[in-house]
Amino acid sequence: MKFNPNSTILFVLAAAVIVFVIAQSVFFMVRAYRRGKELGIDTAQMKKTIVSTSIFTIAPALSILLGVITLSKFLGLPLPWLRLSVIGAITYELPAATSTASALGISLSETVTDPEVYTAIAWVMTLGIFPGLIWVPLFIKKIQGGLMKIKNKDGKWGDLLMTSLFLGMISAFLGMVFADIRLGLAGWIPIFVLLFSALLMGICGILIKKCNMKWLETYALPISMLGAMIFAAVITPLIGG
């Protein structure tokens, strides 16, 4: 009997976890809103914050949806749906699954029907992200305290340090961008998309500074991400990637 990665029991388990996460999110959102009222925070300001942050999640949500669709062809729908709904890190989940499949000599174009392969991929995806659950509660206060001390002593150096940490985190994934440049023009598609996204962010920055469009600060990142996704969808079939 072949293993079915789209079995009903897997859907039920994934749905149960996702419903719990959604319920938890709603619970804390309501608690935060009520606490804001108790502290005298303007209701209109809180609603504006909720709307702006909701819009900010659209671009990441679309990229996550694309990740679920991509992984579902290989791992079925329940596991990618669960993983990306709870963690939402397509930059980690896809490489973890791909590298494990490559190590096992499994083609990514076929659905996994071997339970051992499926289990191995699930374990790698889980254990690879697990250290974050340990490091954050143990060391986050010390790290934040050190960063705040630096920022209080010298605000510019503090900002530079935070920017450097962010760029360091992003650069860890640049290998995926430049991995296929030797394959010809199609291998440059990720770089073209990266440059187009940077261009959109630069335009937003100019509009914010030169045209005083301060409201755009909240939406610059979603605009650049969505624009890059649309650009990728257009350029990929044209180049033949």
Stockholm file with secondary structure:
# STOCKHOLM 1.0

chainA/1-241         MKFNPNSTILFVLAAAVIVFVIAQSVFFMVRAYRRGKELGIDTAQMKKTIVSTSIFTIAPALSILLGVITLSKFLGLPLPWLRLSVIGAITYELPAATSTASALGISLSETVTDPEVYTAIAWVMTLGIFPGLIWVPLFIKKIQGGLMKIKNKDGKWGDLLMTSLFLGMISAFLGMVFADIRLGLAGWIPIFVLLFSALLMGICGILIKKCNMKWLETYALPISMLGAMIFAAVITPLIGG
#=GR chainA/1-241 SS CCCCTTCHHHHHHHHHHHHHHHHHHHHHHHHHHHHHHHTTCCHHHHHHHHHHHHHHTHHHHHHHHHHHHHHHHHHCSHHHHHHHHHTCCHHHHHHHHHHHHHHHTCCTTSCCCCHHHHHHHHHHHHHHHHHHHHHHHHHHHHHHHHHHHHHHHCHHHHHHHHHHHHHHHHHTTHHHHHTTGGGCGGGGHHHHHHHHHHHHHHHHHHHHHHSCCTTHHHHHHHHHHHHHHHHHHHHHHHHTC
#=GC SS_cons         CCCCTTCHHHHHHHHHHHHHHHHHHHHHHHHHHHHHHHTTCCHHHHHHHHHHHHHHTHHHHHHHHHHHHHHHHHHCSHHHHHHHHHTCCHHHHHHHHHHHHHHHTCCTTSCCCCHHHHHHHHHHHHHHHHHHHHHHHHHHHHHHHHHHHHHHHCHHHHHHHHHHHHHHHHHTTHHHHHTTGGGCGGGGHHHHHHHHHHHHHHHHHHHHHHSCCTTHHHHHHHHHHHHHHHHHHHHHHHHTC
//
